[in-house]
Amino acid sequence: MAVLDLNHGTVRGTTATAGGASGFFGALAGYFARRSLYRQTVNELNQLSDRELADLGINRLDITSIAASAVKGQR
């Protein structure tokens, strides 16, 4: 059975076990949860004005990296 590693975009081979499918779907659910958190963070920060972002010490160009860091911290 091949398993898609959603964190790194790779496929790796594994032995076929009963837990293989549940592990795959657990990883898939985790991926969608992290993706949802990323999109929510980007959307919320993009709604702030430039002045509000400056008050927080955030440059608009840094929003995607801040959102990625938020997701990375949730692992």
C-alpha positions in Angstrom: 0.0 0.0 0.0 1.3 3.5 -0.8 0.8 6.4 1.5 0.6 10.0 0.4 2.6 12.2 2.8 0.6 15.4 2.7 3.2 17.3 4.7 5.9 16.8 2.2 4.0 16.0 -1.1 5.6 12.6 -1.4 4.4 9.0 -1.7 6.0 6.3 0.3 5.4 2.5 0.4 4.2 0.8 3.6 3.1 -2.6 4.6 -0.6 -3.4 4.3 -2.1 -3.3 7.7 -5.6 -2.7 9.1 -4.3 0.5 10.6 -3.0 1.7 7.3 -6.3 3.1 6.1 -7.1 4.8 9.4 -3.6 6.3 9.5 -4.1 7.6 5.9 -7.5 9.1 6.7 -6.1 10.5 10.0 -3.3 12.2 8.1 -5.8 13.5 5.5 -8.0 14.9 8.3 -5.0 16.6 9.8 -4.0 18.1 6.5 -7.4 19.6 6.0 -7.5 21.0 9.5 -4.1 22.6 9.0 -5.1 24.0 5.6 -8.3 25.4 7.2 -6.3 27.1 9.9 -3.9 28.5 7.3 -6.7 29.9 5.2 -8.5 31.4 8.2 -5.3 33.1 9.4 -4.6 34.6 6.0 -8.1 35.8 5.6 -8.3 37.4 9.0 -5.0 39.2 8.6 -5.9 40.3 5.1 -9.0 42.0 6.5 -6.9 44.3 8.8 -5.9 47.7 7.5 -2.3 48.6 6.9 -2.4 50.7 10.0 -3.7 47.9 12.1 -1.0 45.5 10.7 1.7 48.2 11.4 0.4 48.4 15.0 1.0 44.6 15.3 4.4 44.9 13.7 3.3 42.9 10.6 4.0 43.8 7.0 1.3 42.7 4.6 3.9 40.7 2.6 4.6 38.6 5.8 1.0 37.4 6.1 1.5 34.0 4.4 4.6 33.2 6.3 2.9 34.1 9.6 0.0 31.8 8.6 2.4 29.0 7.8 4.1 29.4 11.2 0.7 29.3 12.9 0.0 26.0 11.1 3.4 24.6 11.9 2.9 25.3 15.6 -0.3 23.2 15.6 1.3 19.9 14.7 
